[in-house]
Amino acid sequence: MNELPEVVTHNYHPERGPFRNICELPHLEADRVLREIAAAGARAIKSNYLERRFATEEWLQSEKQRKL
């Protein structure tokens, strides 16, 4: 029988739990988590990823509010 890997998907990490959104963290904490992910061998992460991600999340929330 195959064993499950320590990290099952990008939505689960044994120390952080399932379905966490990096944008719910303060910017410095989000940056730390992103550096940990990169150090663990994730694909290359662009230097402006967090800024773009936070901007996208803000736009999504704004559009959700506007449409509702």
C-alpha positions in Angstrom: 0.0 0.0 0.0 1.3 3.5 -0.9 1.8 6.0 1.9 0.4 9.5 1.6 2.9 12.2 1.1 3.5 14.7 3.9 1.9 17.5 1.8 -1.1 16.2 -0.1 -2.0 19.3 -2.2 -1.3 23.0 -2.2 -4.5 23.3 -0.1 -3.2 21.2 2.8 0.0 21.4 4.9 0.3 19.4 8.2 1.4 22.4 10.2 -1.0 24.9 8.7 -4.1 22.8 8.1 -6.4 22.6 5.2 -7.9 25.2 2.9 -5.9 28.2 4.1 -5.8 31.4 2.1 -2.4 33.1 2.3 -4.1 36.5 1.9 -5.8 36.1 5.3 -2.4 36.5 6.9 -0.6 39.8 7.6 1.8 40.6 4.8 5.0 39.7 6.6 3.6 36.3 7.7 2.3 35.6 4.2 5.8 36.4 2.8 7.3 34.0 5.3 4.9 31.2 4.3 5.6 31.8 0.7 9.4 31.6 1.3 8.8 28.3 3.1 6.9 27.0 0.2 9.6 28.0 -2.3 12.3 26.5 -0.1 10.4 23.2 -0.1 10.9 22.9 -3.8 7.8 24.5 -5.3 8.0 25.8 -8.8 9.6 29.3 -9.2 7.5 32.0 -7.5 7.8 35.5 -9.1 9.1 38.2 -6.8 5.8 40.2 -7.1 3.5 37.3 -6.5 2.2 38.5 -3.1 1.4 42.0 -4.3 -0.4 40.6 -7.3 -2.2 38.0 -5.2 -3.3 40.6 -2.6 -4.5 42.9 -5.4 -6.5 40.1 -7.0 -8.1 39.1 -3.7 -9.1 42.7 -3.1 -10.6 42.9 -6.6 -12.5 39.7 -6.1 -13.9 40.9 -2.8 -14.9 44.2 -4.3 -16.6 42.6 -7.3 -18.4 40.2 -5.1 -19.8 43.0 -3.0 -20.7 45.0 -6.1 -22.6 42.2 -7.7 -24.4 41.2 -4.5 
